[in-house]
C-alpha cells in the first residue's frame, strides 16, 4: 500500500503528457484561430445561427444539458452548410432522422475526456488518443492548402477544420466543413472501397483471414463493476466495462505490387511461395499456405493508427529518440514485426526498411485501420533471424496483451486525473497474461516515476502470474527483467516456461548493496569493470536510453533501477514462452512489472549500455 501511495504522489507531480504535437498547426493561417469566448460547447452552438442544425441536434436529444456541464469536451462542429450538403448526399432531411440517429450524429462529433481538451497543439498525423462518444476514433491528417495558406487539418480525411481552437468553459470547439460519419465497414470492405488494393483485397478474401478481423466486442466478458470503477481503501480504480477487439492491416497497393512484378493473384501466390514455401499450396485457407502466411504477416491483432506504433512520451533519452522501436507479434503465429521511429518497418543494418505512405494510411474501419505500404513486406527468414531481430529486444509488460492497446490502457494512464489506475479481471487477457484469484493487479503509469515507457504493472497479494513473452526466432538467448527497487517490493520466485530459475529474487535490495554492487558511472574504464562485476552477481544497471523526469536523468544513473538476469535459454523452434512470477514472501509486498529483455547470447560481449 505504501508503494501505491507513493505512486499516486508521483502521478500528481507528472508534468508531461503522452501526446506530443507535430507542430504542423503552427504553419496554419492565423485567421483560423479563435480566443476564449466564455461559452460552453452547448451555448456556443446555440448562440450562433451558423450552427443551428447542431444546436437542434443537442436540444432534441437532451445532450445540450450534458455539453453545458463542467468537463473536458472536444467538439468538431459542422456548420449549417455542411449539414445541408450531408442531407443532400444521403437524400434525407433533418426531419427524417430518428432520435437514435440524432444521438449518434452528436456522438460522432464529440470527445468526452477525463482530463484533456484536444487543442490543435495535441494533433499529430494519426488518431487522437481517446475515442469519440460513439466509441470511434477520430483521425487527423495534414495537407497543403491549395490557396497558399499553409497547412490544412483534416478530420477523418473527409472534413477540413475551418476555425480551430475555440476555447469554451468546458472544452474546445473546432469548426469543420463536412459532417463526420462513422465507418461501419470491416477492413476488407475498406480495402475494396479504396480501389487501390485490388490484389491484396483478393488475397485477404481468398485466405478467409478477413473472418479473423471482424470481432468488435467480446460478448462473453462481464465487468464485475458495471459503473467502470472500483474502490480500494481510499482510492478509485477504473475497470473496463466492455472488452474491445481491434486490428491493423498493412497492405501493398497495386502500384507497389506491380513494381515487384506482381500483376495478378497468381503472381502474388508465386511471390509468397518464395518466402513461405509450398505447403498446402492448393488451400489458401490453411495457416501453412504461403499466401495465407503472406497476408497474416500483414495483420496485427490490435487497432493502431500511424501515430500509435512507437512510444512518444517523455521516458526516452533525447539522444535516443531516433532509435525508438517496438515489436509486435503478427497474426502469422510467433513472427515479430519491428517498427522503428518514423514508422520504419523491419529496418535492416544497411538502412533498408518498409515504409508507410502516410497520406494513404489511417483508413478507418469499424474496428481497425488500414495502412498503405511503400514496398513489399515479407517475413524473410534469413533477414529477420540474422539481421532485423538479431539484437536485444526490449519490450514493456503492457506491449504483450493486445487487450491493453485495444481498450485504451497502454500509454494512456500517465497523469490520469480521475482514477488511481486500472484493474482488470484475470480473464481479460486470456492468451497473454494469466494470474491467480489471489493476485491483486493494478495497471498504473507515470512519466515522473522511473518506468520504461511510463507504464507499470503492479502485482500484490499472494500473486502468481504468467506473461507470454514476445516470441523470438529459434536460438540461444539471455532473458532479463527490469524493475525499480523499493522497500515495499517483495520476494518473487521466477520461472521460465514453468521451470524454476534459481533462488527467489528479493526486489527490495538496493543497487548499492554489496549483493548487487552498483557504482555510479565515472566516464572511465572502471564503468565497464563495474558492469562486469554486477553481471557476475546476476544484475545489470538500467538502460541509458530510458529517461525519467524524476531528477531529469537516465535510469542508468539511478541505483534503484536495475535489471535482473534470469538466465540463458536455448529455444529450438518458434513458439510461446512464458515468464512467471510467484510471491514467496508476504501478501502486502508487490512485484514491479516494467520491461523484459531478450538478447542473443552471441551479442553479450558487444552489448551497449542503451
C-alpha positions as a Python dict, from the first residue, in 0.01 Angstrom:
ca = {
    (1, 'X'): (0, 0, 0),
    (2, 'X'): (290, 239, 70),
    (3, 'X'): (401, 181, -286),
    (4, 'X'): (60, 275, -423),
    (5, 'X'): (52, 593, -215),
    (6, 'X'): (397, 687, -335),
    (7, 'X'): (294, 629, -695),
    (8, 'X'): (-11, 850, -660),
    (9, 'X'): (205, 1127, -519),
    (10, 'X'): (440, 1088, -813),
    (11, 'X'): (148, 1099, -1056),
    (12, 'X'): (35, 1432, -910),
    (13, 'X'): (378, 1571, -991),
    (14, 'X'): (367, 1449, -1352),
    (15, 'X'): (446, 1735, -1584),
    (16, 'X'): (438, 1582, -1927),
    (17, 'X'): (160, 1449, -2145),
    (18, 'X'): (186, 1140, -2362),
    (19, 'X'): (53, 1340, -2654),
    (20, 'X'): (325, 1524, -2841),
    (21, 'X'): (221, 1761, -3119),
    (22, 'X'): (382, 1768, -3462),
    (23, 'X'): (393, 2144, -3474),
    (24, 'X'): (212, 2132, -3807),
    (25, 'X'): (-57, 2364, -3679),
    (26, 'X'): (199, 2643, -3638),
    (27, 'X'): (210, 2679, -4016),
    (28, 'X'): (-162, 2737, -4049),
    (29, 'X'): (-312, 3070, -4130),
    (30, 'X'): (-356, 3269, -3806),
    (31, 'X'): (-706, 3370, -3918),
    (32, 'X'): (-822, 3018, -3831),
    (33, 'X'): (-762, 3075, -3457),
    (34, 'X'): (-1023, 3189, -3205),
    (35, 'X'): (-978, 3301, -2848),
    (36, 'X'): (-1175, 3220, -2535),
    (37, 'X'): (-1546, 3306, -2570),
    (38, 'X'): (-1691, 3247, -2224),
    (39, 'X'): (-1944, 2996, -2365),
    (40, 'X'): (-1988, 2626, -2303),
    (41, 'X'): (-1992, 2390, -2601),
    (42, 'X'): (-2374, 2393, -2588),
    (43, 'X'): (-2415, 2770, -2561),
    (44, 'X'): (-2158, 2834, -2834),
    (45, 'X'): (-2367, 2626, -3074),
    (46, 'X'): (-2698, 2782, -2972),
    (47, 'X'): (-2589, 3147, -2987),
    (48, 'X'): (-2458, 3143, -3344),
    (49, 'X'): (-2707, 3088, -3626),
    (50, 'X'): (-2437, 2925, -3838),
    (51, 'X'): (-2461, 2617, -3616),
    (52, 'X'): (-2838, 2595, -3573),
    (53, 'X'): (-2858, 2236, -3703),
    (54, 'X'): (-2611, 2103, -3450),
    (55, 'X'): (-2785, 2308, -3180),
    (56, 'X'): (-3113, 2142, -3277),
    (57, 'X'): (-2948, 1801, -3251),
    (58, 'X'): (-2833, 1883, -2899),
    (59, 'X'): (-3176, 2011, -2795),
    (60, 'X'): (-3371, 1722, -2949),
    (61, 'X'): (-3152, 1459, -2783),
    (62, 'X'): (-3121, 1636, -2449),
    (63, 'X'): (-2743, 1642, -2493),
    (64, 'X'): (-2739, 2021, -2465),
    (65, 'X'): (-2758, 1973, -2087),
    (66, 'X'): (-2453, 1744, -2094),
    (67, 'X'): (-2247, 1980, -2309),
    (68, 'X'): (-2336, 2269, -2081),
    (69, 'X'): (-2184, 2100, -1775),
    (70, 'X'): (-1829, 2116, -1644),
    (71, 'X'): (-1592, 1875, -1811),
    (72, 'X'): (-1346, 1830, -2095),
    (73, 'X'): (-1526, 1817, -2428),
    (74, 'X'): (-1372, 1844, -2773),
    (75, 'X'): (-1636, 1923, -3034),
    (76, 'X'): (-1578, 1905, -3410),
    (77, 'X'): (-1864, 2130, -3513),
    (78, 'X'): (-2015, 2121, -3865),
    (79, 'X'): (-2181, 2441, -3974),
    (80, 'X'): (-2525, 2452, -4135),
    (81, 'X'): (-2380, 2445, -4488),
    (82, 'X'): (-2202, 2120, -4402),
    (83, 'X'): (-2529, 1966, -4283),
    (84, 'X'): (-2710, 2085, -4597),
    (85, 'X'): (-2453, 1905, -4815),
    (86, 'X'): (-2475, 1595, -4598),
    (87, 'X'): (-2853, 1566, -4616),
    (88, 'X'): (-2844, 1625, -4992),
    (89, 'X'): (-2587, 1347, -5033),
    (90, 'X'): (-2800, 1089, -4847),
    (91, 'X'): (-3134, 1203, -4990),
    (92, 'X'): (-3288, 1271, -4650),
    (93, 'X'): (-3381, 1574, -4441),
    (94, 'X'): (-3334, 1660, -4076),
    (95, 'X'): (-3694, 1567, -4010),
    (96, 'X'): (-3631, 1214, -4137),
    (97, 'X'): (-3378, 1139, -3861),
    (98, 'X'): (-3475, 912, -3575),
    (99, 'X'): (-3385, 1004, -3218),
    (100, 'X'): (-3119, 733, -3222),
    (101, 'X'): (-2965, 871, -3541),
    (102, 'X'): (-2960, 1221, -3396),
    (103, 'X'): (-2785, 1099, -3084),
    (104, 'X'): (-2529, 904, -3288),
    (105, 'X'): (-2467, 1210, -3502),
    (106, 'X'): (-2382, 1420, -3196),
    (107, 'X'): (-2163, 1148, -3051),
    (108, 'X'): (-1963, 1127, -3376),
    (109, 'X'): (-1854, 1488, -3325),
    (110, 'X'): (-1771, 1497, -2953),
    (111, 'X'): (-1487, 1352, -2747),
    (112, 'X'): (-1554, 1344, -2374),
    (113, 'X'): (-1228, 1321, -2183),
    (114, 'X'): (-1148, 1292, -1816),
    (115, 'X'): (-861, 1537, -1836),
    (116, 'X'): (-785, 1671, -2185),
    (117, 'X'): (-924, 1933, -2419),
    (118, 'X'): (-781, 1846, -2762),
    (119, 'X'): (-648, 2173, -2897),
    (120, 'X'): (-464, 2163, -3230),
    (121, 'X'): (-131, 2154, -3045),
    (122, 'X'): (-225, 1797, -2944),
    (123, 'X'): (-282, 1692, -3305),
    (124, 'X'): (-47, 1469, -3497),
    (125, 'X'): (-90, 1256, -3806),
    (126, 'X'): (-300, 960, -3696),
    (127, 'X'): (-576, 919, -3441),
    (128, 'X'): (-646, 1113, -3124),
    (129, 'X'): (-579, 904, -2812),
    (130, 'X'): (-939, 890, -2696),
    (131, 'X'): (-1247, 777, -2887),
    (132, 'X'): (-1547, 996, -2952),
    (133, 'X'): (-1871, 942, -2762),
    (134, 'X'): (-1974, 690, -3027),
    (135, 'X'): (-1667, 484, -2934),
    (136, 'X'): (-1494, 556, -3266),
    (137, 'X'): (-1151, 713, -3308),
    (138, 'X'): (-1107, 1049, -3479),
    (139, 'X'): (-816, 1067, -3721),
    (140, 'X'): (-613, 1375, -3807),
    (141, 'X'): (-421, 1439, -4128),
    (142, 'X'): (-250, 1737, -4286),
    (143, 'X'): (-222, 1863, -4641),
    (144, 'X'): (-101, 2176, -4817),
    (145, 'X'): (-362, 2445, -4858),
    (146, 'X'): (-405, 2494, -5236),
    (147, 'X'): (-473, 2862, -5174),
    (148, 'X'): (-127, 2903, -5023),
    (149, 'X'): (-246, 2938, -4664),
    (150, 'X'): (-3, 2687, -4514),
    (151, 'X'): (-133, 2351, -4395),
    (152, 'X'): (-492, 2247, -4354),
    (153, 'X'): (-603, 2000, -4087),
    (154, 'X'): (-839, 1726, -4199),
    (155, 'X'): (-1058, 1518, -3969),
    (156, 'X'): (-1132, 1158, -4072),
    (157, 'X'): (-988, 1250, -4413),
    (158, 'X'): (-1327, 1389, -4517),
    (159, 'X'): (-1362, 1718, -4333),
    (160, 'X'): (-1141, 2026, -4310),
    (161, 'X'): (-1108, 2236, -3996),
    (162, 'X'): (-1201, 2590, -4095),
    (163, 'X'): (-1179, 2750, -3748),
    (164, 'X'): (-981, 2586, -3474),
    (165, 'X'): (-911, 2614, -3101),
    (166, 'X'): (-1226, 2799, -2998),
    (167, 'X'): (-1187, 2778, -2622),
    (168, 'X'): (-1504, 2741, -2416),
    (169, 'X'): (-1565, 2690, -2045),
    (170, 'X'): (-1585, 2313, -2073),
    (171, 'X'): (-1356, 2234, -2363),
    (172, 'X'): (-1269, 2335, -2715),
    (173, 'X'): (-1455, 2365, -3044),
    (174, 'X'): (-1314, 2314, -3395),
    (175, 'X'): (-1543, 2416, -3682),
    (176, 'X'): (-1539, 2171, -3974),
    (177, 'X'): (-1677, 2185, -4328),
    (178, 'X'): (-1827, 1836, -4353),
    (179, 'X'): (-2034, 1615, -4126),
    (180, 'X'): (-1841, 1327, -3965),
    (181, 'X'): (-1982, 978, -4007),
    (182, 'X'): (-1869, 651, -3851),
    (183, 'X'): (-1735, 376, -4070),
    (184, 'X'): (-1927, 53, -4021),
    (185, 'X'): (-1706, -131, -4268),
    (186, 'X'): (-1466, -410, -4182),
    (187, 'X'): (-1109, -392, -4309),
    (188, 'X'): (-1174, -596, -4623),
    (189, 'X'): (-1458, -360, -4718),
    (190, 'X'): (-1230, -61, -4653),
    (191, 'X'): (-969, -211, -4886),
    (192, 'X'): (-1221, -287, -5158),
    (193, 'X'): (-1378, 56, -5126),
    (194, 'X'): (-1043, 227, -5184),
    (195, 'X'): (-997, 62, -5522),
    (196, 'X'): (-615, 78, -5499),
    (197, 'X'): (-560, -256, -5324),
    (198, 'X'): (-739, -496, -5559),
    (199, 'X'): (-478, -776, -5549),
    (200, 'X'): (-429, -761, -5173),
    (201, 'X'): (-804, -745, -5115),
    (202, 'X'): (-847, -1058, -5327),
    (203, 'X'): (-578, -1234, -5122),
    (204, 'X'): (-742, -1130, -4794),
    (205, 'X'): (-1076, -1268, -4910),
    (206, 'X'): (-925, -1585, -5060),
    (207, 'X'): (-742, -1676, -4738),
    (208, 'X'): (-1052, -1605, -4528),
    (209, 'X'): (-830, -1406, -4293),
    (210, 'X'): (-1086, -1128, -4318),
    (211, 'X'): (-1305, -1353, -4099),
    (212, 'X'): (-1040, -1325, -3826),
    (213, 'X'): (-1059, -944, -3825),
    (214, 'X'): (-1432, -895, -3777),
    (215, 'X'): (-1467, -920, -3399),
    (216, 'X'): (-1566, -594, -3231),
    (217, 'X'): (-1667, -678, -2874),
    (218, 'X'): (-1616, -981, -2653),
    (219, 'X'): (-1977, -1061, -2572),
    (220, 'X'): (-1871, -1311, -2306),
    (221, 'X'): (-1684, -1053, -2099),
    (222, 'X'): (-1867, -948, -1783),
    (223, 'X'): (-1740, -648, -1588),
    (224, 'X'): (-1783, -715, -1216),
    (225, 'X'): (-1832, -340, -1159),
    (226, 'X'): (-2076, -205, -1423),
    (227, 'X'): (-2002, 152, -1317),
    (228, 'X'): (-1648, 109, -1452),
    (229, 'X'): (-1494, 197, -1115),
    (230, 'X'): (-1391, 4, -806),
    (231, 'X'): (-1288, 142, -468),
    (232, 'X'): (-987, 0, -282),
    (233, 'X'): (-950, 177, 51),
    (234, 'X'): (-932, 548, -23),
    (235, 'X'): (-850, 501, -389),
    (236, 'X'): (-1064, 466, -702),
    (237, 'X'): (-956, 245, -991),
    (238, 'X'): (-1111, 215, -1332),
    (239, 'X'): (-1208, -120, -1479),
    (240, 'X'): (-1310, -180, -1842),
    (241, 'X'): (-1686, -213, -1876),
    (242, 'X'): (-1651, -379, -2218),
    (243, 'X'): (-1370, -563, -2392),
    (244, 'X'): (-1297, -443, -2744),
    (245, 'X'): (-1112, -616, -3024),
    (246, 'X'): (-916, -427, -3285),
    (247, 'X'): (-695, -489, -3587),
    (248, 'X'): (-432, -322, -3801),
    (249, 'X'): (-376, -419, -4162),
    (250, 'X'): (-71, -322, -4366),
    (251, 'X'): (-134, -357, -4739),
    (252, 'X'): (59, -305, -5060),
    (253, 'X'): (-137, -102, -5316),
    (254, 'X'): (-149, -235, -5671),
    (255, 'X'): (126, 2, -5786),
    (256, 'X'): (370, -138, -5528),
    (257, 'X'): (272, -490, -5633),
    (258, 'X'): (341, -401, -5999),
    (259, 'X'): (686, -267, -5911),
    (260, 'X'): (760, -612, -5764),
    (261, 'X'): (638, -785, -6081),
    (262, 'X'): (301, -883, -5930),
    (263, 'X'): (8, -816, -6161),
    (264, 'X'): (-240, -1081, -6050),
    (265, 'X'): (-332, -1303, -5758),
    (266, 'X'): (-141, -1589, -5923),
    (267, 'X'): (170, -1370, -5935),
    (268, 'X'): (124, -1295, -5564),
    (269, 'X'): (91, -1667, -5484),
    (270, 'X'): (419, -1736, -5662),
    (271, 'X'): (586, -1443, -5487),
    (272, 'X'): (466, -1562, -5145),
    (273, 'X'): (591, -1916, -5210),
    (274, 'X'): (946, -1782, -5245),
    (275, 'X'): (940, -1685, -4876),
    (276, 'X'): (685, -1919, -4719),
    (277, 'X'): (722, -2248, -4906),
    (278, 'X'): (475, -2472, -5091),
    (279, 'X'): (294, -2645, -4807),
    (280, 'X'): (-83, -2680, -4864),
    (281, 'X'): (-36, -2496, -5192),
    (282, 'X'): (-391, -2567, -5307),
    (283, 'X'): (-560, -2447, -4988),
    (284, 'X'): (-519, -2073, -4926),
    (285, 'X'): (-730, -2103, -4609),
    (286, 'X'): (-464, -2325, -4446),
    (287, 'X'): (-245, -2138, -4197),
    (288, 'X'): (52, -2320, -4354),
    (289, 'X'): (-23, -2197, -4705),
    (290, 'X'): (222, -1940, -4845),
    (291, 'X'): (-42, -1684, -4944),
    (292, 'X'): (-209, -1723, -4605),
    (293, 'X'): (121, -1662, -4427),
    (294, 'X'): (194, -1363, -4651),
    (295, 'X'): (-138, -1198, -4561),
    (296, 'X'): (-121, -1298, -4193),
    (297, 'X'): (217, -1127, -4156),
    (298, 'X'): (45, -803, -4260),
    (299, 'X'): (-205, -822, -3972),
    (300, 'X'): (-182, -718, -3607),
    (301, 'X'): (-449, -805, -3352),
    (302, 'X'): (-461, -452, -3216),
    (303, 'X'): (-606, -131, -3351),
    (304, 'X'): (-332, 128, -3414),
    (305, 'X'): (-309, 440, -3625),
    (306, 'X'): (25, 559, -3764),
    (307, 'X'): (100, 768, -3454),
    (308, 'X'): (40, 474, -3219),
    (309, 'X'): (313, 227, -3312),
    (310, 'X'): (605, 375, -3119),
    (311, 'X'): (613, 530, -2771),
    (312, 'X'): (608, 911, -2796),
    (313, 'X'): (622, 1014, -2430),
    (314, 'X'): (889, 1168, -2211),
    (315, 'X'): (1057, 848, -2091),
    (316, 'X'): (1317, 835, -2369),
    (317, 'X'): (1662, 996, -2362),
    (318, 'X'): (1691, 1284, -2610),
    (319, 'X'): (1985, 1122, -2791),
    (320, 'X'): (1789, 801, -2839),
    (321, 'X'): (1468, 935, -2991),
    (322, 'X'): (1550, 824, -3347),
    (323, 'X'): (1629, 473, -3219),
    (324, 'X'): (1294, 411, -3051),
    (325, 'X'): (1138, 85, -3164),
    (326, 'X'): (858, -154, -3078),
    (327, 'X'): (797, -519, -3155),
    (328, 'X'): (459, -671, -3235),
    (329, 'X'): (359, -1030, -3291),
    (330, 'X'): (170, -1055, -3618),
    (331, 'X'): (-115, -1289, -3700),
    (332, 'X'): (142, -1512, -3867),
    (333, 'X'): (193, -1701, -3540),
    (334, 'X'): (512, -1631, -3343),
    (335, 'X'): (655, -1395, -3609),
    (336, 'X'): (754, -1048, -3497),
    (337, 'X'): (745, -718, -3680),
    (338, 'X'): (977, -436, -3575),
    (339, 'X'): (855, -78, -3614),
    (340, 'X'): (1113, 194, -3561),
    (341, 'X'): (1065, 569, -3507),
    (342, 'X'): (948, 721, -3833),
    (343, 'X'): (726, 416, -3892),
    (344, 'X'): (1010, 219, -4047),
    (345, 'X'): (917, -149, -4060),
    (346, 'X'): (1187, -417, -4026),
    (347, 'X'): (1488, -187, -4063),
    (348, 'X'): (1799, -376, -4173),
    (349, 'X'): (2156, -290, -4083),
    (350, 'X'): (2207, -145, -4431),
    (351, 'X'): (1923, 102, -4365),
    (352, 'X'): (1664, -59, -4593),
    (353, 'X'): (1313, -74, -4446),
    (354, 'X'): (948, -99, -4548),
    (355, 'X'): (780, 239, -4517),
    (356, 'X'): (427, 371, -4486),
    (357, 'X'): (252, 611, -4721),
    (358, 'X'): (105, 840, -4455),
    (359, 'X'): (-122, 1023, -4697),
    (360, 'X'): (-297, 697, -4787),
    (361, 'X'): (-289, 536, -4442),
    (362, 'X'): (-515, 559, -4137),
    (363, 'X'): (-804, 428, -4342),
    (364, 'X'): (-1056, 369, -4068),
    (365, 'X'): (-1289, 73, -4036),
    (366, 'X'): (-1536, -17, -3765),
    (367, 'X'): (-1268, -198, -3564),
    (368, 'X'): (-931, -103, -3707),
    (369, 'X'): (-708, 75, -3954),
    (370, 'X'): (-557, 2, -4294),
    (371, 'X'): (-212, 144, -4374),
    (372, 'X'): (-57, 165, -4719),
    (373, 'X'): (296, 29, -4768),
    (374, 'X'): (564, 171, -4996),
    (375, 'X'): (734, -165, -5070),
    (376, 'X'): (672, -537, -5027),
    (377, 'X'): (651, -670, -4671),
    (378, 'X'): (755, -1031, -4604),
    (379, 'X'): (897, -1235, -4319),
    (380, 'X'): (1226, -1329, -4484),
    (381, 'X'): (1364, -1596, -4251),
    (382, 'X'): (1729, -1517, -4318),
    (383, 'X'): (1693, -1139, -4298),
    (384, 'X'): (1475, -1144, -3988),
    (385, 'X'): (1678, -1403, -3793),
    (386, 'X'): (2025, -1279, -3879),
    (387, 'X'): (1963, -908, -3916),
    (388, 'X'): (1638, -736, -3809),
    (389, 'X'): (1575, -947, -3497),
    (390, 'X'): (1937, -1030, -3424),
    (391, 'X'): (1955, -771, -3147),
    (392, 'X'): (1844, -701, -2794),
    (393, 'X'): (1464, -697, -2792),
    (394, 'X'): (1323, -489, -2509),
    (395, 'X'): (951, -474, -2453),
    (396, 'X'): (715, -339, -2190),
    (397, 'X'): (487, -573, -1996),
    (398, 'X'): (196, -374, -2148),
    (399, 'X'): (319, -445, -2501),
    (400, 'X'): (227, -812, -2498),
    (401, 'X'): (-153, -836, -2438),
    (402, 'X'): (-336, -671, -2731),
    (403, 'X'): (-631, -607, -2498),
    (404, 'X'): (-434, -330, -2325),
    (405, 'X'): (-398, -146, -2655),
    (406, 'X'): (-749, -216, -2785),
    (407, 'X'): (-906, -92, -2462),
    (408, 'X'): (-707, 231, -2435),
    (409, 'X'): (-492, 129, -2138),
    (410, 'X'): (-140, 110, -2282),
    (411, 'X'): (31, 453, -2299),
    (412, 'X'): (-285, 629, -2177),
    (413, 'X'): (-262, 617, -1797),
    (414, 'X'): (18, 866, -1722),
    (415, 'X'): (-123, 1163, -1535),
    (416, 'X'): (-483, 1035, -1543),
    (417, 'X'): (-686, 1273, -1332),
    (418, 'X'): (-995, 1072, -1248),
    (419, 'X'): (-856, 749, -1102),
    (420, 'X'): (-551, 589, -944),
    (421, 'X'): (-509, 341, -1229),
    (422, 'X'): (-684, 45, -1387),
    (423, 'X'): (-766, -302, -1265),
    (424, 'X'): (-856, -593, -1489),
    (425, 'X'): (-1013, -933, -1431),
    (426, 'X'): (-799, -1244, -1469),
    (427, 'X'): (-984, -1343, -1786),
    (428, 'X'): (-930, -1009, -1958),
    (429, 'X'): (-609, -1109, -2140),
    (430, 'X'): (-665, -1485, -2170),
    (431, 'X'): (-387, -1569, -2416),
    (432, 'X'): (-110, -1347, -2284),
    (433, 'X'): (-148, -1259, -1914),
    (434, 'X'): (-269, -1506, -1656),
    (435, 'X'): (-293, -1450, -1281),
    (436, 'X'): (-444, -1631, -985),
    (437, 'X'): (-754, -1525, -793),
    (438, 'X'): (-526, -1427, -503),
    (439, 'X'): (-341, -1180, -726),
    (440, 'X'): (-423, -810, -684),
    (441, 'X'): (-333, -644, -1012),
    (442, 'X'): (-310, -272, -1089),
    (443, 'X'): (-227, -102, -1419),
    (444, 'X'): (-55, 228, -1345),
    (445, 'X'): (172, 479, -1520),
    (446, 'X'): (376, 792, -1461),
    (447, 'X'): (644, 981, -1650),
    (448, 'X'): (765, 1125, -1321),
    (449, 'X'): (849, 779, -1191),
    (450, 'X'): (1123, 561, -1337),
    (451, 'X'): (942, 334, -1579),
    (452, 'X'): (1020, 223, -1931),
    (453, 'X'): (751, 389, -2146),
    (454, 'X'): (575, 515, -1830),
    (455, 'X'): (353, 207, -1788),
    (456, 'X'): (385, -23, -1487),
    (457, 'X'): (221, -347, -1384),
    (458, 'X'): (182, -379, -1006),
    (459, 'X'): (103, -717, -853),
    (460, 'X'): (15, -757, -485),
    (461, 'X'): (-135, -1023, -263),
    (462, 'X'): (-25, -1385, -294),
    (463, 'X'): (34, -1317, -661),
    (464, 'X'): (108, -1586, -914),
    (465, 'X'): (117, -1451, -1269),
    (466, 'X'): (233, -1572, -1607),
    (467, 'X'): (309, -1345, -1904),
    (468, 'X'): (354, -1483, -2253),
    (469, 'X'): (671, -1311, -2374),
    (470, 'X'): (716, -1183, -2727),
    (471, 'X'): (822, -1474, -2949),
    (472, 'X'): (1175, -1477, -3094),
    (473, 'X'): (1334, -1694, -3366),
    (474, 'X'): (1497, -2020, -3258),
    (475, 'X'): (1833, -1962, -3092),
    (476, 'X'): (2024, -1907, -2769),
    (477, 'X'): (1910, -1609, -2562),
    (478, 'X'): (1956, -1435, -2229),
    (479, 'X'): (1640, -1309, -2057),
    (480, 'X'): (1631, -1018, -1811),
    (481, 'X'): (1363, -821, -1631),
    (482, 'X'): (1386, -452, -1544),
    (483, 'X'): (1239, -305, -1227),
    (484, 'X'): (1281, -37, -962),
    (485, 'X'): (1393, -147, -615),
    (486, 'X'): (1179, -25, -326),
    (487, 'X'): (1118, -126, 35),
    (488, 'X'): (757, -218, -47),
    (489, 'X'): (860, -469, -314),
    (490, 'X'): (872, -833, -216),
    (491, 'X'): (1048, -1157, -295),
    (492, 'X'): (948, -1344, -609),
    (493, 'X'): (1032, -1683, -746),
    (494, 'X'): (1085, -1655, -1120),
    (495, 'X'): (1005, -1927, -1373),
    (496, 'X'): (1053, -1951, -1749),
    (497, 'X'): (820, -2196, -1921),
    (498, 'X'): (726, -2317, -1572),
    (499, 'X'): (1087, -2417, -1496),
    (500, 'X'): (1217, -2262, -1176),
    (501, 'X'): (1505, -2016, -1230),
    (502, 'X'): (1745, -2005, -939),
    (503, 'X'): (1666, -1878, -592),
    (504, 'X'): (1384, -1629, -519),
    (505, 'X'): (1470, -1270, -614),
    (506, 'X'): (1450, -1000, -349),
    (507, 'X'): (1325, -684, -517),
    (508, 'X'): (1391, -477, -202),
    (509, 'X'): (1772, -489, -230),
    (510, 'X'): (1922, -155, -336),
    (511, 'X'): (2180, -132, -612),
    (512, 'X'): (2441, -10, -366),
    (513, 'X'): (2405, -327, -157),
    (514, 'X'): (2715, -549, -186),
    (515, 'X'): (2493, -824, -327),
    (516, 'X'): (2442, -601, -633),
    (517, 'X'): (2750, -377, -634),
    (518, 'X'): (2614, -78, -827),
    (519, 'X'): (2859, 214, -860),
    (520, 'X'): (2794, 546, -1036),
    (521, 'X'): (2945, 593, -1381),
    (522, 'X'): (3271, 787, -1395),
    (523, 'X'): (3330, 801, -1769),
    (524, 'X'): (3637, 581, -1729),
    (525, 'X'): (3714, 212, -1796),
    (526, 'X'): (3600, 135, -1441),
    (527, 'X'): (3242, 166, -1565),
    (528, 'X'): (3283, -147, -1778),
    (529, 'X'): (3452, -321, -1488),
    (530, 'X'): (3156, -238, -1262),
    (531, 'X'): (2914, -363, -1530),
    (532, 'X'): (3104, -693, -1544),
    (533, 'X'): (3112, -729, -1166),
    (534, 'X'): (2736, -669, -1146),
    (535, 'X'): (2675, -928, -1421),
    (536, 'X'): (2871, -1181, -1220),
    (537, 'X'): (2621, -1122, -938),
    (538, 'X'): (2322, -1156, -1172),
    (539, 'X'): (2244, -786, -1208),
    (540, 'X'): (2278, -503, -1461),
    (541, 'X'): (2230, -129, -1446),
    (542, 'X'): (1917, 3, -1615),
    (543, 'X'): (1949, 126, -1975),
    (544, 'X'): (2085, 471, -2054),
    (545, 'X'): (1817, 517, -2322),
    (546, 'X'): (1536, 543, -2065),
    (547, 'X'): (1478, 890, -1922),
    (548, 'X'): (1294, 997, -1610),
    (549, 'X'): (1158, 1336, -1514),
    (550, 'X'): (1244, 1237, -1159),
    (551, 'X'): (1581, 1408, -1133),
    (552, 'X'): (1599, 1469, -1510),
    (553, 'X'): (1835, 1181, -1570),
    (554, 'X'): (1864, 836, -1727),
    (555, 'X'): (1770, 519, -1544),
    (556, 'X'): (2132, 404, -1569),
    (557, 'X'): (2219, 681, -1323),
    (558, 'X'): (1963, 552, -1069),
    (559, 'X'): (2093, 299, -816),
    (560, 'X'): (1731, 194, -756),
    (561, 'X'): (1678, 96, -1120),
    (562, 'X'): (1814, -247, -1203),
    (563, 'X'): (1793, -543, -1435),
    (564, 'X'): (1795, -899, -1302),
    (565, 'X'): (1947, -1163, -1528),
    (566, 'X'): (1701, -1452, -1522),
    (567, 'X'): (1915, -1695, -1720),
    (568, 'X'): (2017, -1822, -2062),
    (569, 'X'): (1788, -2037, -2274),
    (570, 'X'): (1804, -2230, -2600),
    (571, 'X'): (1476, -2208, -2792),
    (572, 'X'): (1460, -2487, -3050),
    (573, 'X'): (1165, -2363, -3256),
    (574, 'X'): (915, -2083, -3296),
    (575, 'X'): (663, -2093, -3016),
    (576, 'X'): (522, -1943, -2697),
    (577, 'X'): (747, -1886, -2395),
    (578, 'X'): (626, -1767, -2057),
    (579, 'X'): (766, -1561, -1772),
    (580, 'X'): (610, -1649, -1439),
    (581, 'X'): (643, -1473, -1104),
    (582, 'X'): (518, -1609, -773),
    (583, 'X'): (508, -1434, -436),
    (584, 'X'): (703, -1632, -175),
    (585, 'X'): (725, -1367, 98),
    (586, 'X'): (420, -1168, 215),
    (587, 'X'): (85, -1058, 65),
    (588, 'X'): (142, -687, 135),
    (589, 'X'): (458, -678, -80),
    (590, 'X'): (447, -623, -455),
    (591, 'X'): (606, -723, -785),
    (592, 'X'): (705, -446, -1023),
    (593, 'X'): (636, -547, -1384),
    (594, 'X'): (811, -293, -1606),
    (595, 'X'): (1001, -444, -1901),
    (596, 'X'): (1166, -760, -2030),
    (597, 'X'): (1476, -802, -2245),
    (598, 'X'): (1564, -1095, -2469),
    (599, 'X'): (1909, -1083, -2628),
    (600, 'X'): (2102, -1339, -2835),
    (601, 'X'): (2388, -1474, -2623),
    (602, 'X'): (2623, -1413, -2917),
    (603, 'X'): (2582, -1038, -2863),
    (604, 'X'): (2654, -1024, -2491),
    (605, 'X'): (3021, -930, -2532),
    (606, 'X'): (2938, -635, -2759),
    (607, 'X'): (2617, -508, -2598),
    (608, 'X'): (2590, -132, -2546),
    (609, 'X'): (2463, 50, -2237),
    (610, 'X'): (2144, 166, -2408),
}
